[in-house]
Amino acid sequence: MSELPTRRALIGGALGVAALPIVTAPGASALPVPGPSAASREPYEVLVFSRTAGFRHDAIDEGIAALKELGAENDFQVTATEDAAAFTGDGLARFQAVVFLNTTGDVLDATQQAAFEQYIGGGGGYVGVHSAADTEYGWPWYGELVGAYFQSHPHIQNATVAVEDRTHDATAHLGATWRRTDEWYNFRTNPRAGARVLASLDESSYSGGTMNGDHPIAWCKEYAGGRSFYTGGGHTAESYAQADFRRHLLGGIRWAAGTAGPGM
């Protein structure tokens, strides 16, 4: 295990320790990833949390496998868990970012919530994927962290994503538009006022959008001392085999972890 990063020192302490095994991604794929050279990157650790207390997505296993592969290719180690006992001060301190991968419902108790708030306050990174927005409705701090809560969705279908910000590490590899198939969430509120919107849905390109033509689907923000990235994609297992979507996830992780390159 690597030494704890200095900026995490303040969050260790009294909340206890959760020891998790390190799961290092096997083998690299052929997916090319632009960014800093291998010699200039420092290895770091990412926690992938996929506990569900509501609907459970069949794509969770594919998502974990994809993130492990991305870690092997890009100098970060992945620990995957569904055990909320990982959410203690010392248990979180070694991670540069925590990914909520298709979580649903109430997944953390009050003590675990406090530990996560302290982690973000110490400069930690959060990445929410798809139903991370369908999580912890009774925890207003989390709602602000993720940026918006899920409201509804139409059937899975192809849609046009308008890429609004092509300078961010999660979207710089994309063109002005991005055609893909997924389950497209409508949100209870529009996150635009409080977040940097990276991509939005063209509601005229599919059926079932309810956000009156302004429909953010990926965004990021600095929040409470840390960083938050959210993408509405990732419902389908096929998403995690798509090079563009994998690169989108990688950029979000690197931004939340503070390791993205220039233009992030």
Secondary structure, DSSP 8 states (H G I E B T S, - for coil): -----GGGGGGSGGG-------B---S--S----SS-GGG---EEEEEE--BSS---TTHHHHHHHHHHHHHHTTEEEEEE--GGG-SHHHHHT-SEEEEES-BB--S-HHHHHHHHHHHHTT-EEEEEGGGGGB-TT-HHHHHHHSS-EEE---SEEEEEEE--SSSTTTTTS-SEEEEEE---EESS-GGGGSEEEEEE-GGGSS---STT-EEEEEEEEETTEEEEEES---SGGGGG-HHHHHHHHHHHHHHHT---TT-
